[in-house]
Amino acid sequence: MTKNKKAKVSPKNKDKCIPPVCFCENGELLENGGFEILNPDPFELFAGWVVHARTLDIELVRDTQNVFEGSAAASVRTLAPPGNITSTLVLRQYVDVTPGCLYKLQFAERLVTFQPDTLIPVLVARIIYLDRNLNEYELLNIPIQKSVEEDEYNLHQHIADLPVPCDVPGIIVQFSFYITDAPGAVWNLDAVSLQAVSETSACCCF
């Protein structure tokens, strides 16, 4: 009697059996990660990015002098806050992604100008997703604190703690700046990148 043998798929043919929707993206997913392109919308500065929140004592400008790469960087600058007030600016971009994939965020930042002996400023890099009720949940939260101005940029690379949930088709890449009682402070952001680190979605059963 001949025994039944379970058919096997060779590694080179395995990808042909996986639905295209199960593959994670290759390459860059963010738009204008280098802040080179201006936004045609007069109310937004950089293409692809929106200022989600901002206090009146802080501004977002295009810096062509202090850059990490390319010809421009996003520069967050505080004005003259009245007293011990926290200046806040939240910059974000909405990105379509593949549910079930795991993503890596890369960015470069530099505290260009800062007065010592004031409260330590904070930059928080986040990857966020929204549920059906528009509640926000974090896949990545990286707080960065500085006490002195810097001569060079710092390059950061962080992988999200979890893959994107199976019912979520998009995420938000967000940078939140919090600078307290420090008029004239300048914090630059450049070379923002989002890429998948997994090849296939965890939401697909193979």
N, C-alpha and C positions, 0 to 999 in steps of 0.2 A: 504494500500500500504506500502510495506517495504522500508524504506529509505536505500540508499546506504551508507555504512560506509567505510571510508578511512582506508585501512590496515595500521597497525603500526608495526614497527620492535622493538622488545624489546631490551634494552641496551645490554644484554648479547649476542644477535645475530647480532648486528649492525656491528661488526668488520668483520663478515663473508661476508658481502655485499660490503666491500670496497676492491678495487683492491690492491694487495700487493705493487704496485709501489707508492701508496699514503701514506704508512706508513713511518714515519721518523725513523732513526736508533736508536737502543738501545745501550748504552755503549760507550766506547772510540772509536774515529775515527782516532786519530793521531797515527803515527808510532813512537816508540822510544821517547815518550814525556819526559821520565826521563833521556835521553841521556846515557843510559847504554850500548847501542850496537854500536860498531864501524862500520864504513862503509867499505865494501870490496873495494870500489873505492879509489885508492890512492890519488885522488884529492879532496875528501870530507872526513870530520872527522867523522860525526855521521850518522848512518843509517837513511834514510828517510829525511834527511835535506840537503839543498844545500846552499852554500854561494853565494847569488845572486850578491852581489857587495861588494868590499872591497878595501880600500886604503892600500898602502904599509906599513903604519906606525901603523897597528893594526893587531892582530892575534886572531884566535879562537883556544882554547886548551881545553883539558879534565881535569877538576879539581876533584880530589878525596878527597880533604881535606875539602873544604867549600861547603857542599851539603845541600839541603833542605830535600831530602829523597833518599833512595837507596844508591848507591855507587859512583855516578858521577854526575857532573853538567857541563853545557856548560859555558866556561869562556872566556869573551872578554877582551883582554888586549892591552893597547896602548904601543907603543915603544917610540922612541924619535922623535917626529915630528919636522920638520924644521920651527920654528917660530909659528906664530898664525894660525895653520892649523887645520881643523876639520878632525879628524880620523873617518872613517865611515865603518861600517860593517852591512850588511843586510843578515839575516838568514831566510830562508823560507822553507815551506813544502807545496806540492800540495796534496789536499785531495779530494777524490770523495765524493759527498754528494747527497742528494735528493732535487731536485728543490722544492721550496715552503716551506722548513722547516726553522725554526729559531734555531740558534746555540749559545752556550755559550762557551767562551774561558776562561780557567783558567791557571795561571802560577805563579811561585814564582821567585822573583828577589832580588838581594842583591848587593849593591855597596860595595865591599869588601875593596878596597883601592882607596883613592882619595886624592890629594893634595888640601888643602883649598886655597882660594884666587885666584882661576882660574875660567874660565867660566863654568857655570853650565852644566853638561852633560845631555843628553836627550836619553831616550829609548822610542820608539814608537811601541806599539803592534797593529797590524792591522789584519783584515780579509778582503781579497780582492777577487774580481772576475774579469774575463776578458770577454769582449764582442767578437763578431765574428771578429772584427778588431784588437783584442789584446789590446784594451784600458783598463786601469785599473780603477775600481770603488771600493769604500770602503763601507763595511757593518759595520765596527767597526774601530775606531781610538782612541787609549788610549795613550796619551803622559805622560811620567813619568820623572820628573826632580828631581835631587838630588844635595845637596850642601855639604854633609858630608858623610864619610864612615859609615857603619852600622855594628852592632854586630849580627843581625839576618836577616833572609829573610822576605820579605813582600809577602803575598799571595793575588793575585788579581783574581776576578771573574767578568766577564762582559758579558752581553747578547748583541748580535748584534742589531743594530738599526732597521734592516729590515730582513725579510726572504730572502733566496736565490732566485733570479729571476727564473721564470718558464723555461727559455731556457738555464739555466746555470747548468751543471752537476757536476761542481767542483769549489773549492775555494782555496785560498792561505792563509795560516797562516804565518805571517811575523813579525819579530822583527828587528827593525832598531836601531842601536847604533850610537850616534853622540857625540864624545868627543873631545873638542877643547883645544889644548895646555896643555895637562895634561899627560905627559909621566909617565908610571908606574901605570896608573889607571886600576882597575880590576872590571868588572861588571859581575856577574854570573846570569845564567838563569837555572831554573830547574822546574820539575813537570808541564810541559805544557800539557794541556788536551783540547780536543774539543768534545762537546757532544750536541745532539739535545735537545731542551727544549720543542718543540712541538711534539705531538703524530702523527699528520697527516699533509700532505702537504696542503698549502694554494692554490696550483695549481689544486687541485682536487675538483670538485663540487659534493657534496653529496645530 
